[in-house]
Amino acid sequence: MASAWFGPCPHCNISLSYLQGVTGSTMTPQCPGCHQVVTVPRATLLMADHSRPAPLLRPPDPR
């Protein structure tokens, strides 16, 4: 049975979806952002998580 959880990349801290037990899963998945191998306990497919809005970055105050 497939399962999923959400968390950051341990290297570049982008939001990821960790999909376990799906087609394409591997024990050495690469982060789609920094392309570093992420250590996982089960065969996992990593995808960038765009389901939640990114934090709002305000432009610098022109004063």
N, C-alpha and C positions, 0 to 999 in steps of 0.2 A: 504494500500500500504506500502510495506517495504521501509525503508531508512537506510542509514549508514553514520557514520561519524567516524573520527579517532582522538584519543587523548590519553593522558597519564592516567595511574591509579593514582588517588589522593593519594594513600598510598605508592606505591613502584615505581611509575614513569615509568613503562614499557609501551611501545606503545601498544595500544589496538584498536580493531575495535569494535565500538558500533553499533550493528545491531538491529534496532527497527522494531517491527511488523513482525518478522519471527517466525517460529515454534520453540518452546523452550524458547521464551522470557519470562522474569519474571520481576517483580518490585524490586526484591532483587538479582540482579546478583552478582556472586562472581568473583573477579579477578582471572584469571588462574595462575598468578604469585604468589601473596601473599595470595590468598584465603579469602581476606577481602570483605565484602559486599560493593558495590559501589552504592551510591545514584543516581537514575536516574528519570527523569520526566515521561518517558513512558516505557512500557514493553520492555526490552532490553536483547539481548544475547551478552555476551562479548567473544571476541576471541583475542588471542595474534596476533599482527600485525607484520608479517614477510615480508611485501611487500616492505619495505624500508630498506636499509642497516643500520646496527648499526654503531655508530660512531667508527672510527678507534682508537684503544688504542695502543699506542706505548710502547714497552718495555723500562724499565729504561735505561738510558745511563750508560754503564759500566765504565766510567771514574772515 
